[in-house]
Amino acid sequence: MYFKHNPRLGISLPDFPVSYDDLPADVQEQVLVEWENIRSSIPDQIMRFERVIETYLEAIHHEENWDVIASYFDQIADYASRIHDLNTWQRVDPSLSVQVLETAAEHRDREK
C-alpha cells in the first residue's frame, strides 16, 4: 500500500500518498517494519545483479564481435547502476521525502 514494486531494481520502493510525517503513528510503524524487511532483501538482490555482471564478463572473454562486446558493456553499466541505486536505497530512512529522492534520481539521470 505504501510501497510500489520497482521492476528495474527488483524491490519495492516507498510510494506515499502523503508525506511520511502526515501518516498516522501506527501506519508509520507499519511502514518502518515493511521497509526494514525490504532493506534486508537488498544485499541478496545486489548479489544477483553481481552474478549477472559476472556472466557478461565471462561472455566478453569468449566473444570476438566488437558490437556484441559493446552491448555486453552496456548491460554491465546498467546493472552497475542498479547496484549503485540499491546501495543508496539501503541507506534511506523511510521518513525521507520521496520527492527528495526523485530529485536526486533526476539529477543522476541527467549526469549520464
Summary of the structure (lengths in Angstrom):
residues: 112
radius of gyration: 17.2
end to end distance: 32.0
largest distance: 58.9
contacts: 266
relative contact order: 0.14
helix: 71%
strand: 7%
